Amino acid sequence: MRTARALWGATHPGPSLVVTVLSLALGVAAGLEPWRIVVLVAAVFLGQVSVGLSNDSIDLFRDATVGRADKPLVRGDTRVRTAWIAAFVTLGAAIILSAVLGWAMLIAHIVALVSAWSYNAGLKATPASLLPFLVSFGIFPSLATLSAASPQPAALWAAFAGAVLGAAVHLTNVLPDLDDDRRTGVRGLPHRIGPAASVLLAVAGIVLAAIAVLIGSLTEGAWPLAMIPFAVVVMVVAVAVLMRMRRRGPDRTGFRLVMTAALVLALQLVVASGAS
């Protein structure tokens, strides 16, 4: 049980669960059959677990150097070899489940996972650190639509919304660790442009995502009066991110607010699919 708890703690459970819930909402919005939704959610969850485990395994030395006692691998709750085995097992399971939903879903999910793993493997320390988030989150809405019996990519507005939200996720998630990252040689895009510019870009990403989903929902025939409140809530979240991080400095709250915005937008898509 101790090993299981340690491995779960190394998966970045909060973000992993949020992304899994997002896949559920997108599957419902896409009108998938129940069994396809179950397989989609399981594939996304296992893929996220593999990404989280690989991140903590690769970063073990860095985390230990800066004294990250909140990390199970740093505390020695389980061995890094065990974490690597679990990462590859869950990655393989995610790929197998994706294949059940068809070749299109399989290819899209592999690209998204390779992109996420590439961030962990080294892109996080380069000016291109934003790229994996643009790619993986941009593909994410298509995982649901490509899981349908008649697969097709998500609408361009959905892909755009996913990509800019992914940018906001990266920019707000990294900010609390800027000093620790510099000590261990990590200098991604947020490190290079600084906290102030990172926060502004993150807020811009949230706003653009809200606008894209609102316009997209309306073009799909959704009721305007039902869609506008969602956009308003997300705009409020964007303002909250800006105010919180400017007053209190970079902390995890900004990241949590961005993930909240993503959940609100996903719920908007579910409501739009039922109202159109």
C-alpha positions, 0 to 999 in steps of 0.5 A, spaced: 500 500 500 505 504 501 508 503 494 501 504 491 500 511 495 507 513 493 506 512 485 499 515 486 502 521 489 508 521 483 502 522 478 501 529 479 494 526 481 490 533 481 491 535 474 491 528 472 484 527 475 482 534 472 484 532 465 480 525 465 474 529 467 475 533 461 475 527 457 469 525 460 465 531 458 468 532 451 466 525 450 459 526 452 459 533 448 461 529 442 455 524 443 459 518 444 456 511 446 457 509 453 462 504 452 466 509 448 466 514 453 468 509 458 474 507 454 476 514 452 476 516 459 480 510 461 485 511 456 486 518 457 487 517 465 492 512 464 496 516 459 496 522 464 498 517 469 504 515 465 506 523 464 506 524 471 510 518 473 515 520 468 516 527 470 517 525 477 522 520 475 526 524 470 526 530 475 528 526 481 535 529 481 532 536 481 527 535 486 532 532 491 537 538 489 532 543 491 529 539 497 522 537 494 520 533 500 513 533 497 515 528 492 514 521 494 520 519 490 525 524 493 522 522 500 524 514 498 517 512 499 518 508 492 524 506 488 525 510 481 525 503 478 518 502 480 516 508 478 519 507 471 516 500 470 509 503 472 510 509 467 511 504 461 506 499 463 500 505 464 503 508 457 502 501 454 495 500 457 493 507 454 495 506 447 492 499 447 485 502 449 486 508 444 487 502 439 480 499 441 477 506 439 480 506 432 486 508 428 485 515 428 484 516 436 490 511 437 495 516 432 492 522 435 493 520 442 500 517 441 502 524 438 499 527 444 503 523 449 509 523 445 509 531 446 507 531 453 513 526 454 518 530 450 516 536 455 519 532 461 525 529 457 528 536 456 523 541 452 522 544 459 529 547 459 528 550 452 525 556 449 520 551 446 517 549 453 510 551 451 510 547 444 508 541 448 502 544 451 500 547 445 500 540 441 497 536 446 492 540 449 490 542 441 489 535 440 486 533 446 479 535 444 480 531 438 481 525 442 473 525 443 471 526 436 476 521 433 473 516 438 466 516 435 464 510 430 465 515 424 471 519 427 473 526 425 477 531 428 474 536 433 473 543 430 478 548 429 475 553 434 475 547 439 483 545 437 485 553 438 481 553 445 485 547 447 491 550 445 491 556 448 488 553 455 494 549 454 499 555 454 495 558 460 496 551 464 504 551 462 505 558 464 501 558 471 504 551 473 511 553 472 511 560 476 512 558 483 518 553 481 522 559 477 527 560 482 528 552 484 528 551 476 534 556 475 538 552 481 537 546 477 539 549 470 531 549 467 530 555 463 523 554 459 520 560 456 516 562 462 523 563 466 526 567 460 520 572 459 519 573 467 513 572 471 509 578 469 509 577 462 507 569 463 501 571 467 499 576 462 500 571 456 496 566 461 490 570 462 490 572 454 490 564 453 484 564 458 480 569 455 481 567 447 479 560 449 473 563 452 471 567 446 473 561 441 468 556 445 463 561 445 463 563 438 464 555 436 458 553 441 453 559 437 456 557 430 453 549 432 446 552 434 447 553 441 442 558 445 446 564 446 443 565 453 445 559 455 452 560 453 454 567 455 454 565 462 459 560 461 464 565 458 462 570 463 465 565 469 471 564 465 472 571 464 472 572 471 476 567 472 481 570 468 481 576 472 482 572 478 488 569 476 491 576 474 489 579 481 491 573 485 498 572 482 500 580 482 498 581 489 500 574 492 506 573 487 506 566 483 503 560 487 499 554 485 492 558 486 493 561 479 494 554 476 488 551 479 484 557 477 486 555 470 484 548 470 477 551 473 476 555 467 478 549 463 472 545 466 467 550 466 469 551 458 468 543 458 461 544 461 459 549 456 461 544 451 456 539 454 450 544 455 451 546 448 451 539 445 444 538 448 441 545 446 443 545 439 
